[in-house]
Amino acid sequence: MRKHAADAETVVGLHYLPDGLEVMVRNGPSEGGAALPSAGQGLLGLRERVELLGGRLEAGPVDGGFLVRALIPVAGAA
């Protein structure tokens, strides 16, 4: 989120669930400003890595900010 919303309030959550691990990063609205350079593959790369572990990734705009949420199964969970 630092790259695209440097001035936005950000919340990071890590939750242990019965069937795995949830990682959540959410930022609020940003005033803009100078963005760092990007190859445009960040979310695609994250999604590929999460799916390689058998998980799923959700990402998109929420209430003027942005949410990235990954659910990753953990061996032996449940």
PEWOGI-V300711 format. One record per backbone hydrogen bond with DSSP energy under -0.5 kcal/mol. CO is the residue of the C=O (numbers start at 0). NH is the residue of the N-H. Records with the same first field share a line. If there is no record, write none. Layout:
# PEWOGI-V300711
CO: NH ; NH
This chain:
# PEWOGI-V300711
0: 4
2: 35
4: 7
8: 27
10: 25
12: 23
14: 16 ; 21
16: 19
17: 77
18: 73
19: 16
20: 71
21: 14
22: 69
23: 12
24: 67
25: 10
26: 65
40: 44
41: 45
42: 46
43: 47
44: 48
45: 49
46: 50
47: 51
48: 52
49: 52 ; 54
50: 53
55: 70
57: 68
59: 66
61: 64
64: 61
65: 26
66: 59
67: 24
68: 57
69: 22 ; 71
70: 55
71: 20
73: 76
